[in-house]
Amino acid sequence: MGYTSNTHIIRRDLLRQIVKLFANGDLVDKIDRIPLEMRPKNREAQLRCCIHKERAVIKYKMFPLLGFTMDDEQDELTPLSNYAASAISRDKVKDEILTVVDEACTSCVKAQYVVSNLCRGCVARPCIMNCPKDAVSMVDGQAKIDPAKCINCGICKQQCQYHAIIHVPIPCEAACPVGAISKDENGVERIDDDKCIYCGKCLMACPFGSIFEVSQLVDILMSIRKEEHLTALFAPSIHGQFDLTTGQIENLLKEIGFNEVIEVADGARKTVEHESAEFVERMKAGQAYMTTSCCPSYVETVEKHVPAMKPFVSETPSPMMYAADMAREKHPETKVVFIGPCIGKRKEAKKNNKVDLVMSFEELNAMIVALEIDLGTLHDNDGRNNVKTLDRGFALSGGVAAAVKAERPELKINEMAINGIDKKALGLLKAYSRGKAPADFIEVMTCEGGCINGPGSLGDMNGNRKLFNTNLK
């Protein structure tokens, strides 16, 4: 799911500039100039109607990167520097996970069915005759759809014999597997938190880059500046992001400012041990099957959309939770920061209170670039292996099932993997929730390909998998 487009390049550039200004002590003093420097006065607009619109969009895209939502704006004349000062001084992060930058979300069509110039204005006029809402009329010899009346039923498209009516999907809505995002009365997309599973598919699909995570980057930077004790938990999928050994990753994070570093794969070992034991108990009790529980977006899917599935979901904590326990056993007062590709981990962290802050690989990369860290000069740690263990395999689809099977080879576990949650997979889960499934152990990953393809990744799925397999031999 993670890939590079111009919207991602812009977001990563803004993240880099925030870190750079913060590191130089200039965030409050110079942040207001970022929109002006990116869209100077004598430069023609490249992406929107004028440079003033482009500047406004850049300004508002800084809101979530500073850790705010659009609802935090009370006065349009309040400069970014005020928000930067507030971000630096706050002691609590926002509860919201995702936000839509309304200034950027203005270009998608409201009606999803449009008449093209292939329309011949035929005598039969099946589009008009069959529309249940009288939304289609003939204007200047061609059919026209009134978006105020259209209910997007698609009957007109089905009836047109010239195939002149096309379906124009709204990318974020089409990508969302659970119908959690839709337009409000002003044509701006809104995310329904009661439905959202925090998979990030809408964020990746938006062609205008108007959907953002509510970042905790400034909070992490402030903790480093205050010299608070910090423990970094890095997800094993990091091996598909940076061409570094495990030891080099540990030294990178310590150079950034973390005091301790724990690989989440160490927590995965405990997940495997407990989940395999739980599987044995459930099978002995006569349960038909059990699913994994390490993917937080899958857990949200069950809780919000397939509640009948709850009895079949493992109660074993995720590797992140076990890794957080390990961090606090070593330093009870440490502040724990998870680093990974997953938006859902932000929600899991808030619900369990074992992880204080969450950072994406995009945000980590912004730190590396802005702080001018030369990855080629990082030292390795003696004795730190770089082996592709089953615990690190949690990053790949099928990895959890493989680890559990290896832990209990005597059981001859019949496993299956749901590789990515979409509308079809959601239908399968609803069918399995009735108590029957084609396997007794089901691994569910929300992102196709697994965590290596999370929305906070730096590259595409195939490239990430190739680098992962190259780095871990």
TORKOL-182530 format. One record per residue (C-alpha): residue in three letters; x negated, y negated, z. Coordinates in pm, whole numbers, padded with zeros to 5 digits, always signed. Layout:
BEGIN
ALAXYZ ...
// end
This chain:
BEGIN
MET+00000+00000+00000 GLY-00288-00236+00064 TYR-00413-00398-00257 THR-00550-00729-00376 SER-00333-00992-00542 ASN-00359-01368-00552 THR-00127-01400-00251 HIS-00359-01179-00047 ILE-00663-01375-00161 ILE-00498-01698-00041 ARG-00406-01545+00297 ARG-00757-01410+00346 ASP-00907-01746+00254 LEU-00686-01922+00510 LEU-00786-01669+00777 ARG-01152-01724+00694 GLN-01114-02101+00722 ILE-00944-02073+01062 VAL-01225-01858+01199 LYS-01491-02087+01051 LEU-01338-02400+01201 PHE-01288-02227+01537 ALA-01647-02104+01547 ASN-01773-02457+01475 GLY-01544-02610+01737 ASP-01352-02801+01467 LEU-01019-02618+01451 VAL-00810-02898+01603 ASP-01002-03181+01439 LYS-01019-03047+01084 ILE-00730-02806+01028 ASP-00505-03082+00889 ARG-00745-03125+00598 ILE-00720-02764+00476 PRO-00409-02820+00255 LEU-00567-03138+00111 GLU-00899-02969+00039 MET-00732-02669-00124 ARG-00507-02892-00336 PRO-00695-03223-00389 LYS-00521-03536-00520 ASN-00637-03530-00882 ARG-00586-03160-00935 GLU-00289-03032-01131 ALA-00049-02796-00958 GLN-00134-02434-01034 LEU+00132-02231-00858 ARG+00432-02458-00799 CYS+00596-02776-00923 CYS+00344-03023-00778 ILE+00045-03041-00545 HIS+00267-03181-00268 LYS+00477-02865-00272 GLU+00162-02654-00280 ARG+00019-02845+00017 ALA+00341-02794+00212 VAL+00332-02421+00142 ILE-00031-02397+00256 LYS+00053-02590+00574 TYR+00338-02360+00662 LYS+00139-02047+00579 MET-00099-02157+00853 PHE+00181-02129+01111 PRO+00186-01747+01138 LEU-00193-01733+01108 LEU-00208-01956+01418 GLY+00038-01725+01592 PHE+00366-01913+01540 THR+00691-01848+01357 MET+00874-02101+01143 ASP+01128-02148+01423 ASP+00854-02309+01631 GLU+00863-02623+01417 GLN+01073-02891+01586 ASP+00957-03192+01383 GLU+00830-03180+01024 LEU+00592-03469+01096 THR+00406-03274+01365 PRO+00059-03206+01221 LEU-00110-02868+01211 SER-00365-02992+01464 ASN-00093-03000+01732 TYR-00012-02636+01666 ALA-00381-02547+01665 ALA-00423-02714+02005 SER-00120-02525+02135 ALA-00257-02195+02002 ILE-00588-02252+02179 SER-00423-02332+02511 ARG-00149-02067+02523 ASP-00168-01772+02760 LYS+00098-01551+02597 VAL+00141-01435+02240 LYS+00472-01444+02056 ASP+00708-01147+02072 GLU+00792-01173+01701 ILE+00601-00941+01471 LEU+00686-01079+01126 THR+00807-01414+00996 VAL+00914-01557+00659 VAL+00759-01886+00548 ASP+01076-02047+00413 GLU+00888-02316+00221 ALA+00726-02041+00012 CYS+01038-01825-00019 THR+01234-02014-00282 SER+01188-01855-00621 CYS+01361-01515-00620 VAL+01704-01500-00784 LYS+02012-01476-00566 ALA+02208-01270-00819 GLN+02035-00948-00911 TYR+02211-00905-01246 VAL+02126-01139-01531 VAL+02246-01160-01892 SER+01954-01161-02137 ASN+01944-01304-02491 LEU+02026-00958-02624 CYS+02394-01036-02558 ARG+02586-01048-02889 GLY+02908-01191-02748 CYS+03090-00881-02865 VAL+03465-00855-02902 ALA+03495-00560-02661 ARG+03353-00763-02371 PRO+03334-00468-02130 CYS+03129-00675-01887 ILE+03417-00920-01844 MET+03693-00660-01852 ASN+03538-00438-01585 CYS+03397-00691-01339 PRO+03590-00647-01011 LYS+03528-01007-00902 ASP+03580-01199-01230 ALA+03219-01310-01207 VAL+03150-01273-01581 SER+03272-01521-01843 MET+03189-01610-02202 VAL+03002-01939-02249 ASP+02886-02056-02593 GLY+02919-01708-02737 GLN+02727-01529-02463 ALA+02825-01365-02137 LYS+02733-01549-01820 ILE+02737-01426-01461 ASP+02848-01659-01183 PRO+02611-01586-00892 ALA+02864-01729-00644 LYS+03111-01453-00735 CYS+02872-01168-00820 ILE+02848-00891-00559 ASN+02561-00708-00735 CYS+02768-00396-00799 GLY+02602-00335-01137 ILE+02922-00241-01321 CYS+02859-00501-01592 LYS+02516-00354-01662 GLN+02660-00004-01683 GLN+02931-00111-01924 CYS+02721-00322-02163 GLN+02661-00123-02482 TYR+02383-00358-02595 HIS+02188-00316-02269 ALA+02186-00694-02253 ILE+02237-00716-01878 ILE+01931-00646-01669 HIS+01881-00574-01303 VAL+01635-00815-01142 PRO+01543-00672-00801 ILE+01432-00892-00515 PRO+01089-00738-00447 CYS+01091-00753-00066 GLU+01447-00622-00043 ALA+01375-00344-00291 ALA+01063-00243-00098 CYS+01231-00227+00242 PRO+01349+00130+00305 VAL+01595+00033+00579 GLY+01768-00282+00450 ALA+01612-00504+00715 ILE+01554-00808+00494 SER+01812-01015+00306 LYS+01883-01372+00198 ASP+02058-01624+00420 GLU+02300-01893+00302 ASN+02006-02103+00180 GLY+01857-01827-00032 VAL+01569-01765+00209 GLU+01487-01412+00317 ARG+01544-01328+00683 ILE+01420-01021+00869 ASP+01668-00846+01095 ASP+01463-00731+01394 ASP+01738-00485+01492 LYS+01669-00299+01166 CYS+01301-00372+01098 ILE+01055-00083+01140 TYR+00746-00305+01091 CYS+00615-00100+00800 GLY+00493-00413+00617 LYS+00631-00304+00280 CYS+00811-00637+00240 LEU+00491-00828+00316 MET+00302-00637+00049 ALA+00581-00665-00208 CYS+00647-01040-00187 PRO+00504-01203-00504 PHE+00495-01544-00336 GLY+00314-01439-00019 SER+00591-01578+00199 ILE+00602-01293+00455 PHE+00339-01286+00728 GLU+00242-01105+01043 VAL+00245-01336+01344 SER-00130-01327+01402 GLN-00309-01298+01736 LEU-00644-01392+01585 VAL-00680-01724+01769 ASP-00600-01550+02098 ILE-00878-01297+02034 LEU-01121-01576+01942 MET-01030-01762+02262 SER-01089-01451+02474 ILE-01434-01418+02318 ARG-01506-01787+02383 LYS-01398-01753+02746 GLU-01632-01453+02778 GLU-01350-01230+02901 HIS-01432-00860+02912 LEU-01302-00717+02584 THR-01275-00360+02462 ALA-01224-00298+02091 LEU-01033+00011+01981 PHE-01101+00071+01612 ALA-00878+00298+01408 PRO-01050+00580+01215 SER-00909+00435+00891 ILE-01179+00166+00923 HIS-01412+00415+00753 GLY-01214+00349+00434 GLN-01256-00028+00464 PHE-01625-00098+00522 ASP-01926+00092+00391 LEU-02071+00133+00740 THR-02165+00419+00969 THR-01978+00463+01296 GLY-02274+00325+01485 GLN-02291+00019+01261 ILE-01920-00045+01320 GLU-01979-00037+01694 ASN-02268-00285+01665 LEU-02063-00507+01434 LEU-01786-00539+01691 LYS-02033-00607+01969 GLU-02198-00876+01758 ILE-01858-01040+01713 GLY-01815-01051+02091 PHE-01663-00727+02219 ASN-01821-00580+02531 GLU-01710-00220+02479 VAL-01609-00027+02168 ILE-01400+00292+02154 GLU-01311+00482+01839 VAL-00941+00566+01840 ALA-01033+00909+01703 ASP-01149+00986+02060 GLY-00790+00922+02169 ALA-00667+01137+01880 ARG-00841+01434+02039 LYS-00613+01400+02342 THR-00310+01355+02117 VAL-00393+01684+01943 GLU-00436+01869+02272 HIS-00110+01741+02423 GLU+00098+01755+02105 SER-00001+02114+02029 ALA+00087+02214+02386 GLU+00419+02032+02358 PHE+00489+02212+02031 VAL+00437+02549+02199 GLU+00677+02458+02482 ARG+00946+02336+02244 MET+00925+02644+02022 LYS+00949+02871+02328 ALA+01258+02677+02434 GLY+01418+02759+02099 GLN+01392+02419+01931 ALA+01411+02441+01551 TYR+01119+02207+01477 MET+00920+01911+01608 THR+00790+01598+01435 THR+00484+01391+01513 SER+00503+01063+01703 CYS+00173+00883+01632 CYS+00313+00654+01359 PRO+00492+00364+01537 SER+00694+00265+01232 TYR+00831+00620+01209 VAL+00926+00602+01577 GLU+01105+00272+01508 THR+01281+00436+01212 VAL+01419+00709+01435 GLU+01523+00474+01714 LYS+01701+00227+01484 HIS+01822+00434+01190 VAL+01819+00807+01268 PRO+01891+00832+01642 ALA+02005+01194+01602 MET+01641+01274+01523 LYS+01517+01168+01869 PRO+01535+01516+02029 PHE+01297+01647+01762 VAL+01029+01376+01793 SER+00721+01456+01999 GLU+00688+01264+02325 THR+00308+01276+02311 PRO+00152+00926+02315 SER-00034+00803+02009 PRO-00416+00802+01984 MET-00412+00426+02044 MET-00244+00477+02380 TYR-00491+00743+02490 ALA-00781+00526+02375 ALA-00639+00234+02576 ASP-00627+00458+02884 MET-00990+00548+02828 ALA-01080+00179+02807 ARG-00910+00094+03136 GLU-01055+00395+03314 LYS-01398+00256+03236 HIS-01313-00113+03299 PRO-00974-00161+03473 GLU-00972-00538+03413 THR-01072-00529+03047 LYS-00859-00685+02776 VAL-00788-00420+02511 VAL-00781-00513+02141 PHE-00669-00263+01876 ILE-00817-00307+01528 GLY-00642-00130+01243 PRO-00431-00155+00926 CYS-00091-00126+01092 ILE+00177-00386+01164 GLY+00376-00130+01363 LYS+00094-00110+01617 ARG+00178-00468+01719 LYS+00524-00351+01822 GLU+00389-00039+01992 ALA+00144-00252+02190 LYS+00422-00484+02310 LYS+00645-00194+02413 ASN+00380-00004+02608 ASN+00170-00287+02760 LYS-00152-00088+02741 VAL-00297-00285+02450 ASP-00320-00661+02494 LEU-00390-00779+02140 VAL-00387-00637+01787 MET-00602-00737+01490 SER-00580-00619+01129 PHE-00867-00519+00904 GLU-00794-00835+00704 GLU-00849-01044+01015 LEU-01165-00852+01104 ASN-01297-00914+00753 ALA-01219-01285+00791 MET-01437-01286+01104 ILE-01722-01110+00923 VAL-01714-01355+00631 ALA-01663-01672+00836 LEU-01931-01582+01091 GLU-02166-01489+00806 ILE-02247-01147+00946 ASP-02473-00952+00712 LEU-02340-00597+00717 GLY-02659-00473+00558 THR-02865-00567+00864 LEU-02649-00389+01123 HIS-02835-00122+01318 ASP-02702+00229+01360 ASN-02663+00391+01700 ASP-02879+00694+01763 GLY-02677+01009+01812 ARG-02349+00860+01683 ASN-02223+01112+01431 ASN-02053+01028+01105 VAL-01881+01362+01055 LYS-01533+01391+00903 THR-01371+01547+01210 LEU-01009+01653+01235 ASP-00952+01371+01484 ARG-01069+01113+01231 GLY-00846+01286+00979 PHE-00546+01121+01147 ALA-00611+00836+00903 LEU-00495+01050+00610 SER-00155+01194+00530 GLY-00156+01556+00644 GLY-00435+01491+00893 VAL-00226+01519+01209 ALA-00070+01847+01100 ALA-00412+01985+01006 ALA-00553+01897+01349 VAL-00262+02055+01537 LYS-00282+02371+01325 ALA-00653+02399+01392 GLU-00591+02357+01765 ARG-00346+02649+01769 PRO-00450+02886+01485 GLU-00278+03179+01656 LEU+00065+03024+01606 LYS+00062+03023+01223 ILE+00239+02688+01220 ASN+00457+02621+00917 GLU+00399+02251+00857 MET+00513+01987+00608 ALA+00428+01620+00562 ILE+00656+01329+00477 ASN+00404+01110+00298 GLY+00553+00760+00320 ILE+00896+00642+00428 ASP+01120+00521+00149 LYS+01493+00554+00091 LYS+01453+00915-00022 ALA+01248+01008+00285 LEU+01503+00834+00506 GLY+01770+01058+00353 LEU+01561+01366+00430 LEU+01519+01260+00792 LYS+01894+01214+00827 ALA+01949+01561+00682 TYR+01690+01718+00914 SER+01842+01544+01215 ARG+02132+01790+01193 GLY+01897+02055+01334 LYS+01760+02234+01030 ALA+01434+02166+00846 PRO+01210+02356+00601 ALA+00921+02364+00850 ASP+00872+02391+01224 PHE+00615+02109+01243 ILE+00675+01790+01044 GLU+00419+01512+01016 VAL+00567+01173+00924 MET+00358+00882+00799 THR+00529+00558+00704 CYS+00253+00451+00462 GLU+00196+00662+00153 GLY-00143+00825+00184 GLY-00154+00759+00557 CYS-00313+00485+00765 ILE-00585+00423+00507 ASN-00310+00255+00303 GLY-00164+00036+00576 PRO-00049-00322+00503 GLY-00351-00468+00686 SER-00596-00284+00460 LEU-00846-00453+00231 GLY-00823-00232-00077 ASP-00591+00007-00259 MET-00506+00358-00147 ASN-00734+00546-00388 GLY-01032+00321-00322 ASN-00981+00341+00054 ARG-00956+00720+00045 LYS-01268+00751-00169 LEU-01471+00528+00065 PHE-01333+00712+00368 ASN-01443+01049+00229 THR-01782+00907+00127 ASN-01854+00754+00466 LEU-01746+01061+00662 LYS-01925+01368+00532 
// end
